């Protein structure tokens, strides 16, 4: 179910005007599926935004790279895991 919703969001994201310079989408994983939480121009910006979001709402987040199509899960509060996954996304 989550994969289907991610695919729907991916298709919609590419058609939104004004997002051309923002290469990374950030999603929060919830019981009902994924919820779009914003965009970032760089992986570093995405990681910072996830830290901000996680401080208010700990959860698993997904960073989707629009240029490559790669998706990586990031568990909030696990900075080492975030860095390891970040190396795989760039």
C-alpha positions in Angstrom: 0.0 0.0 0.0 2.8 2.4 0.9 4.5 1.8 -2.4 1.4 2.6 -4.4 0.9 5.8 -2.6 4.6 6.7 -3.1 4.2 6.1 -6.8 1.1 8.4 -6.9 3.0 11.1 -5.1 6.1 10.7 -7.3 4.0 11.3 -10.4 2.3 14.4 -8.9 5.6 15.9 -7.7 7.2 16.2 -11.1 4.3 18.3 -12.4 4.2 20.9 -9.7 5.5 24.3 -11.0 8.1 26.1 -8.8 9.7 22.9 -7.5 12.3 22.5 -10.3 15.3 23.4 -8.1 14.2 21.2 -5.2 15.5 17.7 -5.9 14.5 15.9 -2.7 11.0 15.2 -1.4 10.5 14.3 2.2 7.7 12.0 3.4 6.7 10.8 6.8 5.6 7.2 7.1 2.3 6.8 9.0 0.0 3.8 9.5 -2.2 4.9 6.6 0.7 5.4 4.2 3.1 8.2 3.5 2.5 11.9 3.9 4.5 14.5 2.0 6.3 16.8 4.4 8.3 19.1 2.1 11.1 19.5 -0.3 14.8 20.3 -0.1 17.4 21.5 -2.6 20.2 19.2 -1.3 20.5 16.0 0.7 22.0 18.0 3.6 19.0 20.2 3.7 16.7 17.2 3.6 18.5 15.7 6.6 18.3 18.9 8.5 14.6 19.1 7.8 14.0 15.5 8.9 15.8 16.3 12.2 13.5 19.3 12.7 10.4 17.2 11.9 11.5 14.3 14.1 12.0 16.6 17.1 8.3 17.3 17.0 7.1 14.0 15.6 9.5 11.0 15.8 8.8 8.6 13.0 10.3 7.0 10.0 10.8 9.4 7.1 11.6 8.7 3.4 13.8 10.9 1.3 13.1 10.6 -2.4 15.7 11.8 -4.9 13.8 13.1 -7.9 16.8 13.0 -10.2 17.6 9.3 -9.6 14.3 8.0 -8.3 16.1 6.5 -5.3 14.1 6.3 -2.1 15.7 5.8 1.3 14.1 5.4 4.7 15.5 7.4 7.6 14.5 6.6 11.2 14.3 9.7 13.3 16.8 10.0 16.1 19.4 7.7 14.4 21.9 10.2 13.1 24.5 7.5 12.2 21.9 5.6 10.1 20.9 8.9 8.5 24.5 9.6 7.5 25.0 6.0 6.1 21.8 6.2 4.0 22.7 9.7 2.9 25.9 8.4 1.3 23.8 5.9 -0.7 21.4 8.6 -2.0 23.8 11.1 -3.5 
